[in-house]
Amino acid sequence: MNIVVWNENRHEQKNPVVAEIYPKGIHGAIADFLQQDAHQVTTATLDEPEHGLTEEVLNATDVLVWWGHLAHDEVQDDIVERVKKRVLEGMGLIVLHSAHFSKIFKTLMGTTCDLKWREADEKERLWVVDPSHPITAGIGEYIELEKEEMYGEHFDIPAPDELVFVSWFEGGEVFRSGATFKRGQGKIFYFRPGHETYPTYYNKDVQKVICNAVKWAKNTNTPTPIYGNAKPLEKIANHNE
């Protein structure tokens, strides 16, 4: 499987705390554990030409993993349309944490994707609400993170095709933290945890979910539907006779 991990890579350059936690960048940390699962993994960042997402790169990508926060508006609209086209054609898309506000996720959802948030070093417990789902394979009843940023309802997304995780936070809020969607031939998974100042992407359960998600999102040679004017399969009787 060919996976591209995309990250705007701005917090790592601006915030020494983030640079210390993720010396290879958030994209590097995610790529490292995905590679251990025997995938072909490359990374791409915002400041590369065409944000590292050329047509050649995307055409060879089975699943794209996306993390962004500070610079959503700097992503070029033509690149967003290029990614959207590939998702509709069958490329999987894993949207992480603050990428809920990315142009590509908002475009595919058709809503604001807004939510409540708070940074207070509080506990998050992600409850598995669909234990039969392949994304939860190898996960117990819940994932507990000692410190995370709070996201709270209402989360302005369409009703998910499948709700996989629901989070509870120490301050009392709940959140639909793992949700799947289908757009065209492509599968999308939104997964909430991953604030940049916490070592969340080193958590083995979080890593397991993302590894499971890329396998789930990979297109399994779904045939491309044929549209437009169609000849009849059977002989149509002449009703004027």
matplotlib code that plots the C-alpha trace (Angstrom):
import matplotlib.pyplot as plt

x = [0.0, 1.3, 0.6, 1.3, 1.4, 0.7, 1.4, 1.5, 4.7, 4.4, 4.0, 7.3, 9.1, 7.4, 7.0, 10.1, 7.8, 6.4, 9.8, 11.0, 8.1, 8.2, 11.8, 10.9, 7.7, 4.2, 4.3, 7.6, 6.3, 3.2, 5.2, 7.5, 4.9, 3.0, 6.3, 6.6, 3.4, 5.2, 3.7, 5.4, 5.1, 6.2, 5.6, 4.6, 4.4, 2.7, 5.9, 6.9, 6.0, 2.3, 2.3, 4.0, 0.8, 1.5, -0.8, 1.9, 2.1, -1.7, -2.2, 0.1, -1.4, -3.7, -4.4, -3.6, -3.2, -3.8, -2.8, -3.2, -4.0, -2.3, -2.3, -5.5, -6.0, -2.6, -3.6, -4.2, -7.7, -6.6, -4.7, -7.8, -9.8, -7.0, -7.2, -11.0, -11.0, -8.7, -10.9, -14.0, -12.0, -11.2, -8.2, -8.6, -8.4, -7.6, -8.3, -6.5, -7.4, -7.4, -7.6, -11.4, -11.1, -9.0, -10.3, -10.4, -12.5, -14.9, -15.3, -16.0, -18.4, -20.3, -20.6, -18.6, -17.0, -16.9, -16.8, -16.0, -12.4, -10.3, -6.7, -6.6, -4.4, -7.4, -8.0, -9.7, -11.4, -12.3, -15.0, -15.3, -18.9, -18.6, -16.5, -17.1, -15.5, -12.1, -10.8, -11.1, -9.4, -7.0, -8.4, -10.1, -13.3, -11.6, -8.4, -7.4, -5.1, -3.8, -3.6, -5.3, -7.1, -10.8, -13.1, -16.8, -20.2, -21.9, -19.5, -21.0, -20.5, -23.1, -24.3, -21.4, -21.9, -20.4, -19.6, -16.6, -15.5, -17.1, -14.9, -15.5, -13.4, -12.5, -14.3, -17.6, -17.9, -18.4, -17.4, -17.9, -14.2, -14.0, -16.3, -16.4, -17.8, -18.0, -17.7, -17.8, -15.6, -13.4, -13.5, -12.8, -12.1, -11.9, -10.0, -9.9, -6.8, -3.5, -2.9, 0.6, 1.9, 1.1, 2.9, -0.4, 1.0, 3.4, 0.5, 0.3, -3.5, -3.7, -1.1, -3.1, -6.2, -4.4, -2.8, -6.2, -7.8, -5.4, -6.1, -9.8, -9.6, -7.7, -9.8, -10.2, -10.5, -14.1, -15.2, -15.8, -19.6, -20.6, -22.7, -24.6, -26.9, -27.3, -28.4, -31.1, -30.0, -33.2, -35.3, -37.9, -41.4, -42.8, -45.9, -47.2, -48.0]
y = [0.0, 3.5, 6.0, 9.7, 11.5, 15.2, 17.8, 21.6, 21.4, 24.9, 24.2, 22.2, 25.3, 27.9, 26.1, 24.5, 22.3, 20.7, 20.4, 18.6, 16.2, 15.5, 16.1, 14.6, 16.5, 15.1, 13.7, 11.9, 10.3, 9.0, 7.8, 5.9, 3.7, 3.2, 2.0, -0.6, -2.1, -2.8, 0.0, 2.2, 5.6, 9.0, 12.5, 15.8, 19.3, 22.6, 24.5, 22.0, 22.8, 22.0, 21.2, 17.9, 16.7, 16.7, 14.8, 12.1, 11.7, 11.5, 9.2, 6.7, 7.1, 4.6, 6.5, 10.1, 11.0, 14.7, 16.9, 20.7, 23.5, 26.9, 27.3, 25.8, 29.0, 28.6, 25.4, 26.2, 25.7, 23.9, 21.4, 20.8, 20.1, 17.7, 15.8, 15.8, 14.3, 11.5, 10.8, 10.5, 8.2, 5.9, 7.2, 6.8, 9.9, 9.9, 13.3, 13.8, 16.2, 19.9, 18.9, 18.9, 22.5, 21.7, 22.9, 19.3, 17.9, 20.9, 20.6, 16.8, 17.3, 20.3, 21.8, 24.2, 21.3, 23.7, 22.6, 23.6, 23.4, 24.0, 23.4, 22.4, 19.3, 17.1, 13.4, 12.0, 8.6, 7.4, 4.8, 2.2, 2.3, -0.1, -3.0, -5.0, -2.3, -3.2, 0.2, -0.9, -4.3, -4.9, -2.1, -2.7, -1.0, 2.4, 4.4, 6.6, 9.7, 11.4, 14.8, 16.1, 19.2, 19.0, 19.0, 19.2, 18.9, 20.2, 19.0, 20.4, 17.4, 15.4, 12.3, 9.8, 6.6, 4.8, 6.2, 4.3, 6.3, 8.7, 10.7, 11.9, 14.6, 15.4, 18.7, 16.9, 17.2, 14.4, 14.3, 12.1, 11.4, 8.6, 8.7, 7.3, 8.7, 7.6, 10.1, 8.7, 5.6, 7.0, 6.2, 8.9, 8.4, 11.4, 10.6, 13.3, 13.0, 14.5, 18.0, 19.1, 19.8, 16.3, 13.0, 11.5, 9.9, 7.8, 6.1, 2.5, 2.4, 5.6, 4.2, 0.9, 2.8, 4.8, 1.6, -0.1, 2.9, 3.1, -0.6, 0.0, 3.1, 1.4, 0.9, -2.8, -2.3, -1.0, -0.9, 2.6, 3.1, 4.0, 7.1, 8.9, 7.6, 3.9, 1.3, -1.1, -4.5, -6.1, -5.6, -2.9, -3.6, -1.1, 0.1, 2.0, -1.3]
z = [0.0, -0.9, 1.8, 1.9, 5.3, 4.8, 7.4, 7.2, 9.4, 10.9, 14.7, 14.5, 13.1, 15.4, 18.8, 20.5, 22.6, 19.5, 17.9, 21.0, 21.1, 17.3, 16.1, 12.8, 12.6, 13.3, 9.7, 10.5, 13.7, 11.9, 8.9, 11.2, 12.8, 9.5, 7.9, 10.7, 9.3, 6.0, 4.0, 1.5, 3.2, 2.0, 3.5, 2.1, 3.6, 2.9, 1.8, -0.9, -4.5, -5.0, -1.2, -2.2, -3.7, -7.4, -9.8, -10.1, -6.3, -5.8, -8.7, -7.0, -3.5, -2.0, 1.2, 2.2, 5.9, 6.6, 9.6, 9.7, 12.0, 11.6, 7.9, 6.4, 4.4, 2.7, 1.0, -2.6, -3.9, -7.0, -4.8, -2.7, -5.9, -7.0, -3.7, -3.8, -7.3, -6.2, -3.1, -5.4, -7.6, -4.6, -2.7, 1.0, 3.3, 7.0, 8.6, 12.0, 14.9, 13.8, 10.2, 10.8, 9.7, 6.6, 3.3, 2.0, 4.9, 4.8, 1.0, 1.3, 4.2, 2.9, 6.4, 8.6, 10.6, 13.6, 17.3, 20.8, 22.1, 25.2, 26.2, 29.8, 30.0, 30.7, 30.4, 27.3, 27.2, 23.7, 24.0, 21.2, 20.2, 17.2, 18.5, 15.3, 13.1, 11.5, 12.6, 16.3, 15.8, 18.7, 20.8, 24.1, 25.3, 25.3, 24.8, 27.7, 27.1, 30.2, 28.6, 25.4, 24.0, 24.5, 21.4, 22.3, 20.6, 18.7, 15.9, 12.7, 10.4, 8.4, 10.2, 9.8, 7.9, 10.9, 14.3, 15.7, 18.8, 21.2, 23.5, 27.1, 28.6, 32.2, 32.0, 31.1, 27.3, 24.8, 21.1, 18.1, 17.8, 15.2, 12.2, 8.7, 5.5, 1.9, -0.9, -4.5, -4.4, -1.6, 2.2, 4.8, 8.5, 10.9, 14.1, 16.8, 19.1, 18.2, 19.6, 18.7, 22.3, 23.5, 22.5, 21.4, 18.2, 20.3, 22.1, 20.9, 20.7, 18.7, 16.4, 16.1, 15.1, 12.4, 11.1, 11.0, 9.4, 6.4, 5.7, 5.9, 3.7, 0.9, -2.2, -3.1, -6.9, -6.8, -10.4, -11.8, -12.6, -16.1, -16.4, -19.1, -21.8, -21.7, -24.3, -23.0, -21.7, -22.9, -26.0, -25.3, -26.7, -29.1, -27.2, -30.2, -32.0]

ax = plt.figure().add_subplot(projection="3d")
ax.plot(x, y, z, "-o")
ax.set_aspect("equal")
plt.show()
